[in-house]
């Protein structure tokens, strides 16, 4: 089959989905491409949803990633995929439409982890979609609020900083000793905690949400079964769950996401990669030389770079491209610009090279078995380039072995 003219279906109108379509065209693919998205919008940028979007009156147009017209796509938005038939090479949508394909890209991303108990009718939010962020922004813009944010990851920390800058009373509760402790280790996490304290955020470590109270609107929450927190707005930033429900009977390997090989090919349950199905973005878990197990990267850069690999692998199945990224992400809290490369979470030790709260500077290198696997800086962006080069050199060495 001529792969340059094959029918491609991309399920997921996400950053990864859009960039796979763009990469396919860049690689010379001339055949039909159908882009399917569950939300009623063309692909948009998600990182601003927990930051500047909450302080603006912007809508979808300001977040739109690109004019898709130049790519010549068939665009199906507000349409949810419910079943994949790899043997028949079809995707079935919720409305009954069946899409045949020669090549399939799975880029369905992830959704906000839900709270497993009934919720009050109003005032409880997550942030994962444009609709989520719009609802939270509406709450934040009506009056001064008492806000409880549950979860100490980047989304929780970013939302806490944004809400505090808007003048709200903010409590940030998280299960570890400091925000982001699991992701960036003790010294860097304590740096983040101090930023929150200095800004007036009340932080509650070692906290687990056990109850939400209120009928029409949330009025309070219980932490650790005994600690009551008054709140009229609650943000649940409990992590993400990959959108793989529609793949349950597909014969593809699902393990806290869709498992792919090192070339972005979806893995079957029999341990073999599927030659016609690739995947990219938050939905995937894949091997990496610097990871001890399968890796999930919910980063903007991963969605872009893995999409390119997926496109090349789909078009060149007999010479697939290996995906060995130097992961990168960034965040801004209270005007402090954080930059990270590599996989700090995979480290067994960390070396703090600079920790200056007065000048709000931080530089931490992360190691596993004495080998650099990641780095994080705050207001030290120039140093991150050196770390990136070192990590890239190490990955190149791995590729040559």
C-alpha positions, -999 to +999 in steps of 0.1 A: +000+000+000+012+035-008+013+051+027+014+086+012-022+083+000-038+061+026-068+071+046-058+083+081-082+088+110-069+108+140-090+103+171-084+133+194-086+169+184-058+177+208-024+193+205-010+158+197-037+151+172-033+184+154+005+181+153+003+146+139-019+159+111+005+187+104+035+163+105+018+139+081+013+167+056+049+179+061+061+144+054+043+144+021+011+126+029-016+134+003-044+111+013-075+120+033-071+128+070-101+128+093-097+146+127-123+136+154-127+155+186-151+150+215-153+187+224-172+210+201-140+231+192-111+229+169-078+221+188-068+247+214-039+253+238-046+239+273-017+252+295-032+287+298-064+272+313-049+272+348-031+305+344-039+336+323-072+323+310-086+325+345-078+362+347-091+372+312-123+373+292-108+353+264-126+325+246-117+297+223-105+319+195-076+332+217-065+296+225-069+281+190-037+264+180-039+270+142-060+275+112-067+239+102-079+249+068-045+247+052-042+210+062-071+198+041-088+178+070-122+164+074-130+178+109-156+162+131-160+180+164-184+173+192-182+136+181-170+110+206-153+077+195-169+047+213-153+016+197-122+006+177-123-024+155-087-031+145-095-062+125-121-043+104-100-011+106-129+010+117-137+036+144-173+039+155-186+072+168-213+077+195-238+088+168-234+055+150-211+068+122-184+043+112-150+057+099-128+033+079-091+038+080-058+025+066-038+042+093-051+053+128-037+079+152-049+077+188-045+111+205-074+112+229-055+127+258-066+125+294-094+138+316-094+152+351-095+125+378-129+125+393-141+126+430-157+092+437-186+106+458-216+128+451-208+165+446-227+196+457-247+211+429-223+241+424-189+254+433-168+222+427-145+223+397-118+205+378-095+220+351-089+200+320-111+215+293-122+249+281-156+243+296-140+234+329-119+266+330-147+288+319-169+276+347-141+281+373-134+316+359-171+325+362-169+316+399-137+335+405-151+366+389-183+370+409-170+379+444-141+373+468-141+336+474-128+311+500-111+286+477-099+252+486-076+236+460-070+199+465-039+185+449-003+197+449+007+192+413+014+219+387-022+225+379-031+229+416-001+252+422-008+273+391-044+277+400-036+286+436-012+313+424-037+327+399-066+327+425-044+345+450-034+371+425-071+377+419-075+385+456-092+353+468-086+335+501-068+303+491-061+270+509-039+245+491-041+209+504-020+181+492-010+145+502+027+150+506+051+172+527+051+200+501+035+208+467+051+189+439+072+168+463+068+136+442+077+154+410+106+176+419+119+163+454+123+180+487+144+211+482+126+223+451+092+214+466+100+235+497+109+264+475+075+262+459+058+259+493+076+291+505+064+309+474+028+300+483+032+310+519+048+343+510+018+351+487-006+344+515-018+309+505-026+286+534-010+253+528-021+220+544+004+192+539-003+154+543-040+161+535-065+138+519-100+150+510-126+128+527-158+148+523-174+177+506-204+194+522-233+215+509-264+210+489-269+238+463-234+250+467-203+237+484-198+252+519-169+232+533-147+202+530-133+176+554-096+167+552-082+135+568-117+127+582-114+153+610-101+187+597-129+210+585-121+237+559-146+264+550-149+269+513-174+282+488-153+271+458-133+239+455-109+229+427-101+192+425-066+189+410-062+152+416-044+143+385-054+129+351-069+097+337-061+088+301-091+085+278-089+048+269-124+036+277-133+033+240-103+010+236-114-016+262-122-044+236-097-033+210-070-059+217-046-031+224-026-031+257-040-007+283-020+000+315-029+033+330-029+046+294-023+031+260+010+014+259+032+021+229+066+009+218+097+031+213+084+041+179+049+053+190+032+022+177+003+009+198+011-024+215-013-053+212-021-075+242-001-103+226+031-081+230+034-071+193+032-035+180+003-028+157+016-018+122-013+005+114-020+022+147+002+048+164-005+071+193+008+104+208+002+127+237-012+123+272-030+090+264+003+071+259+027+052+282+060+044+265+096+032+272+124+056+276+161+050+284+160+073+314+129+057+329+127+026+351+092+017+337+067+029+312+065+067+310+036+091+308+045+127+300+016+152+303+038+180+288+032+203+259+065+194+243+058+157+245+026+161+226+044+179+198+074+157+195+057+124+199+032+134+172+061+138+147+074+104+156+039+089+152+034+104+118+068+092+105+063+057+119+029+055+103+042+066+069+074+044+071+063+012+089+094-007+078+118+020+091+101+034+122+115+064+140+126+059+176+112+083+202+138+093+229+129+128+239+146+151+263+114+159+281+108+196+290+082+216+307+077+251+322+055+268+347+052+303+362+042+309+398+040+344+413+063+357+385+089+330+390+097+311+358+103+274+363+120+254+336+127+217+337+143+191+314+146+154+316+128+132+341+133+146+377+106+121+389+129+092+379+158+103+401+171+086+433+191+116+444+191+154+438+219+180+440+207+215+449+232+239+433+214+271+441+185+278+465+180+315+470+145+325+482+155+362+485+163+364+448+138+336+440+164+315+422+167+277+421+189+252+404+186+214+410+201+185+392+186+150+394+204+117+392+198+080+392+227+057+399+249+087+395+236+095+360+220+128+352+183+122+344+168+157+349+172+193+360+149+221+373+156+258+375+137+289+387+147+322+372+178+306+358+167+297+323+202+300+308+214+271+328+187+247+315+203+247+280+235+231+294+214+204+312+194+198+280+226+193+260+240+169+285+208+148+285+206+148+247+242+136+245+235+108+269+205+097+249+225+098+217+251+075+233+223+051+242+211+051+206+245+042+193+250+013+217 
